[in-house]
Amino acid sequence: VQLQASGGGLVQAGGSLRLTCAGAGRAFADYTMGWFRQAPGKEREFVASISWTGINTVYADSVKDRFSISRDNAKKTVYLRMNDLEPEDTAAYYCAAKSGPSWSNWGQGTLVTVSS
């Protein structure tokens, strides 16, 4: 599955953004989908994931209660709603797909910048 992320931008602290990851190819619904981020000078880190059914979600502690992941398999799309953004959330955000034990497919990053 090919992935294309979008929706990043510049936002003030306390603001909101919604990231979108559009999938192309067959069997999108078979994949667990996730979002990761990488801040300048830091390692890429896990943000959130959602099972293929959309029922099970997992969040990093740093974003729990502020971010929400969802998916629409008919549209082959996964979303990341980000509320109450903080400057520490500034990073390039990547969507990824997992079929099996590892994250095997990655989209290009979309940049989120949160100003204080």
HELIX and SHEET records of a PDB file:
HELIX    1   1 PHE A   28  ASP A   30  5                                   3    
HELIX    2   2 PRO A   87  ASP A   89  5                                   3    
SHEET    1   A 4 GLN A   2  SER A   6  0                                        
SHEET    2   A 4 LEU A  17  ALA A  24 -1                                        
SHEET    3   A 4 THR A  77  MET A  82 -1                                        
SHEET    4   A 4 PHE A  67  ASP A  72 -1                                        
SHEET    1   B 6 GLY A   9  GLN A  12  0                                        
SHEET    2   B 6 THR A 110  SER A 115  1                                        
SHEET    3   B 6 ALA A  91  LYS A  98 -1                                        
SHEET    4   B 6 THR A  32  GLN A  38 -1                                        
SHEET    5   B 6 GLU A  45  ILE A  50 -1                                        
SHEET    6   B 6 THR A  57  TYR A  59 -1                                        
SHEET    1   C 4 GLY A   9  GLN A  12  0                                        
SHEET    2   C 4 THR A 110  SER A 115  1                                        
SHEET    3   C 4 ALA A  91  LYS A  98 -1                                        
SHEET    4   C 4 TRP A 103  TRP A 106 -1                                        
END                                                                             
